[in-house]
Amino acid sequence: MIRYPKQYEPNLGALRPAIPEVVGKFLDCGNLERGFARVRCDECQHEYLLAFSCKSRWFCPSCHQRKVQTTADFIANHVLAPVPHRHYVLAIPKMLRPYFQRHRCLLKNLCTLARESLTEYLRVALDLPKGIPGIVMTIHTFGEYLDQEQAGDWRPEAAG
């Protein structure tokens, strides 16, 4: 973090304040010296120490995976109706990504536009002019992992 302003800030912009906090939490995740709970089996009296986790999303792989599985289970069991579903992926063209990286507040507007566009598309495609789709939307801001081929692609990829 100390090298960031000099080495990276000119090209990538200022470091968001949340970054040092998230990295610090990740480094403390699972460290017994940072806190733990003592767990004991009532039947066999076996004990072990369970280190506290950072409970961070995106940056800490173990905490993120736990959050993803919990959220997916909740959506599958309490939100989704027992009807066919579609999975659409919308990607931001590479040339626009730096703009959203520096203006994170606009991601909310982007989601609104994506919802409106998808709703209009489905109404026309399904011939349901007043149809209202149920949408579960997530934002992934790690677009550099997309293939070069997909980077500017706004086509919905449907999965059954």
Backbone torsions as a table, in degrees:
resi	resn	phi	psi	omega
1	MET	NA	-29.4	-177.4
2	ILE	-67.2	-34.9	-178.8
3	ARG	-79.7	-15.8	-171.9
4	TYR	-55.3	-53.3	-175.0
5	PRO	-55.3	-43.5	-176.0
6	LYS	-76.3	-44.8	-173.9
7	GLN	-83.0	-40.0	-168.7
8	TYR	-114.1	-27.9	-175.1
9	GLU	-58.1	-38.1	179.5
10	PRO	-58.9	-35.6	-178.6
11	ASN	-94.1	-33.7	-172.1
12	LEU	-106.5	-9.1	-178.5
13	GLY	90.5	174.4	-177.2
14	ALA	-63.9	146.2	177.3
15	LEU	-71.7	128.1	179.2
16	ARG	-66.0	141.4	-177.2
17	PRO	-58.3	-26.8	-178.3
18	ALA	-69.5	-24.2	-173.6
19	ILE	-62.6	-53.5	179.0
20	PRO	-58.9	-35.5	179.1
21	GLU	-64.4	-45.5	-179.2
22	VAL	-65.6	-42.5	179.4
23	VAL	-63.8	-42.0	177.8
24	GLY	-60.8	-44.2	177.5
25	LYS	-61.7	-42.4	179.8
26	PHE	-61.5	-42.6	-178.9
27	LEU	-65.4	-28.7	178.0
28	ASP	-86.9	-12.4	-175.7
29	CYS	-62.0	126.2	177.2
30	GLY	77.4	6.9	-179.6
31	ASN	-88.9	114.7	-178.0
32	LEU	-59.9	-28.9	179.8
33	GLU	-68.4	-18.2	-179.1
34	ARG	-95.5	1.4	177.2
35	GLY	129.8	147.2	-179.1
36	PHE	-158.7	168.0	173.8
37	ALA	-118.2	141.8	176.1
38	ARG	-92.4	122.7	-177.0
39	VAL	-110.2	132.7	-178.7
40	ARG	-134.6	135.6	175.1
41	CYS	-81.2	124.6	-179.3
42	ASP	-65.0	-30.3	-176.7
43	GLU	-78.8	-51.6	-174.5
44	CYS	-102.0	-5.3	179.8
45	GLN	67.9	10.7	177.7
46	HIS	-66.7	137.2	-179.7
47	GLU	-122.2	150.8	169.3
48	TYR	-153.6	164.0	179.0
49	LEU	-99.7	133.3	178.7
50	LEU	-114.1	110.6	-178.7
51	ALA	-68.0	145.8	177.3
52	PHE	-68.8	148.4	178.5
53	SER	-103.1	166.2	-179.1
54	CYS	-82.0	-18.4	-179.2
55	LYS	58.5	27.3	-179.6
56	SER	-87.5	149.4	172.5
57	ARG	-100.4	157.4	173.1
58	TRP	72.1	-49.1	-172.1
59	PHE	-87.4	-42.2	-178.7
60	CYS	-90.2	114.7	-174.9
61	PRO	-59.3	-43.0	-176.3
62	SER	-72.1	-42.2	179.5
63	CYS	-69.0	-38.2	178.4
64	HIS	-63.5	-45.5	-178.2
65	GLN	-61.3	-41.3	178.4
66	ARG	-62.1	-43.5	-179.9
67	LYS	-65.3	-41.0	179.0
68	VAL	-61.6	-46.4	-178.5
69	GLN	-66.1	-40.4	178.5
70	THR	-64.4	-44.3	179.5
71	THR	-65.1	-44.8	179.7
72	ALA	-61.7	-41.6	178.6
73	ASP	-62.9	-43.8	179.3
74	PHE	-61.9	-46.5	-179.2
75	ILE	-62.6	-45.1	-178.2
76	ALA	-64.4	-38.2	-173.8
77	ASN	-94.9	-18.6	-173.7
78	HIS	-129.3	-10.8	-175.3
79	VAL	-115.5	-50.8	-173.7
80	LEU	-72.8	136.9	174.8
81	ALA	-81.4	155.2	179.9
82	PRO	-77.1	65.8	179.6
83	VAL	-132.1	165.7	177.4
84	PRO	-59.6	145.3	-179.4
85	HIS	-124.1	157.1	175.1
86	ARG	-125.2	149.0	177.5
87	HIS	-118.4	118.0	179.6
88	TYR	-113.9	139.6	176.5
89	VAL	-119.9	122.2	176.4
90	LEU	-112.3	129.8	-179.4
91	ALA	-113.9	144.4	176.9
92	ILE	-84.9	130.1	177.1
93	PRO	-55.7	144.0	-175.4
94	LYS	-53.6	-38.8	-176.1
95	MET	-68.3	-19.7	179.0
96	LEU	-92.9	-16.6	-175.6
97	ARG	-57.7	-43.2	179.2
98	PRO	-60.0	-33.1	179.6
99	TYR	-63.1	-45.6	178.9
100	PHE	-72.5	-28.2	177.5
101	GLN	-65.3	-36.7	-178.1
102	ARG	-89.5	-16.1	-179.0
103	HIS	-128.8	68.9	-174.2
104	ARG	-60.1	-28.0	-178.5
105	CYS	-63.5	-21.1	-179.5
106	LEU	-77.7	-10.3	178.6
107	LEU	-61.3	-33.2	177.8
108	LYS	-63.2	-43.6	177.5
109	ASN	-63.9	-38.8	179.0
110	LEU	-61.7	-41.8	178.2
111	CYS	-63.9	-40.7	178.5
112	THR	-61.8	-44.9	178.6
113	LEU	-64.9	-39.0	178.6
114	ALA	-63.3	-43.3	178.6
115	ARG	-62.7	-45.7	-179.8
116	GLU	-63.2	-41.6	179.9
117	SER	-65.9	-44.3	179.7
118	LEU	-65.3	-40.0	177.6
119	THR	-61.7	-46.1	179.5
120	GLU	-63.2	-43.2	179.2
121	TYR	-59.0	-48.0	-178.1
122	LEU	-67.3	-37.7	178.3
123	ARG	-60.2	-43.7	-179.6
124	VAL	-72.3	-47.2	-176.5
125	ALA	-63.4	-34.7	-177.1
126	LEU	-99.8	0.6	-178.8
127	ASP	54.9	48.4	176.6
128	LEU	-126.5	80.9	-172.6
129	PRO	-58.4	-23.7	179.6
130	LYS	-111.4	10.6	-179.1
131	GLY	-64.7	143.2	177.7
132	ILE	-125.7	108.3	-179.2
133	PRO	-76.3	149.3	170.9
134	GLY	-85.1	129.6	-174.9
135	ILE	-128.4	128.7	169.6
136	VAL	-109.7	118.6	-172.5
137	MET	-121.5	137.5	173.1
138	THR	-129.7	152.1	177.8
139	ILE	-109.9	130.0	173.4
140	HIS	-112.4	116.3	-177.3
141	THR	-99.6	24.1	178.6
142	PHE	-113.6	51.5	-174.7
143	GLY	-63.6	-15.6	-179.0
144	GLU	-66.1	-11.6	179.0
145	TYR	-85.5	-7.9	178.0
146	LEU	-70.8	149.4	174.7
147	ASP	-63.7	151.0	176.3
148	GLN	-54.9	-39.1	-178.2
149	GLU	-62.2	-37.3	-176.8
150	GLN	-86.0	-16.9	-167.2
151	ALA	-52.6	-41.4	-178.1
152	GLY	-104.5	16.1	-172.0
153	ASP	-90.1	120.0	178.7
154	TRP	-102.5	8.4	179.9
155	ARG	-69.6	135.4	174.0
156	PRO	-71.1	134.8	175.2
157	GLU	-102.4	112.1	-176.3
158	ALA	-88.5	137.9	175.1
159	ALA	-133.0	136.5	-176.2
160	GLY	-73.6	NA	NA
